[in-house]
Amino acid sequence: MIDIQLFNLMKASFFNPEKLSSARTLNKKKIILYLVILSFITAIPTWIQGNQLLADFKRDGQKIAEQLPSFKIEDDKLVTEESTKSFIYQTDSIIFTFDPTGEQTAEDVEQNTIGTTIGLALLKDGLYLSAPGYPGNISYSRMNGLSDTFFKDLVLGMQRVNILILIFSFILIWLASLVIVIIYNLLYTVFANLVATFSRRSLRFSDNWKIVLFASTLPTVFFALLNSFQLTPYFQLEATLAITTYFYYLSIKKIPKEKTIKK
């Protein structure tokens, strides 16, 4: 059950940011709990997008497996029947090249890859994978004896992704999101410190960090919701920073200013 103080502060982050200065009184356990909650929310869109990509890859892999002709790898070469022709099969997520005749090169596969599409090629002399930022050749010397049956079984095996793998993948994304939330909150706090200094409020960095964590809730949740529907507006970080800093300023307005000493 969520702590009532955290619940009230979370509600205030949406409707009454002026009340967020009370976050200074929270202990470490409650702050850690809120970090976990916020990182959980930010992990959801990444997990959804990852699952969608995996589903597309599984579906397209099934189509490719159905098109794959008989072949085997012998003496570091792709060997097929004499009548087998080269072909390129493109889906929404994969561009697959099957080229036992040596018509295509790794450079050709790379050029055919569009945007974030994955390029996979069984060339005459080796396997080539072109993923965004990760191109790589794999020599057939490590694959002698394999046949089309192996590759088809590999694709079909991906169809049997169970619930444990999905849970494990979400936990990994959740942990990564936790780190990102902490880093971003440190960035926002730097700007909050500047606001506190210029507005003559004497607040410690740790106090600002707590307030900022809640001040960032609304933009964080809003953009997580948009991203879950594959809507990714430009300047999300900048917009979150601006909104968070403004909400932070609203929250400290009632805190008494430092007295200036007249000389």
Buried (B, 14 or more C-beta within 10 A) or exposed (E): EEBEBBEEBBEBBEEEBEBBBBBBEBEEEBBEBBBEBBBBBBBBBBBBBBBEEBEBBBBBBBBBBEEBEEBBBEEEBBBBEEEBEBEBBBBEBBBBBBBBEEBBBBEBBEEBBEEEBBBBBBBBBBBBBBEEEEBEEEEBEEBEEBBBEEBBEEBEEEEEBEEEEBEEBBEEBBEBBBEBBBEBBEBBBEBBBEBBEEBEBEBEEEBBBBBBBBBBBBBBBBBBEBBBEEEEEEEBEEBBBEBBBEBBBBBBEEBEEEEEEEE
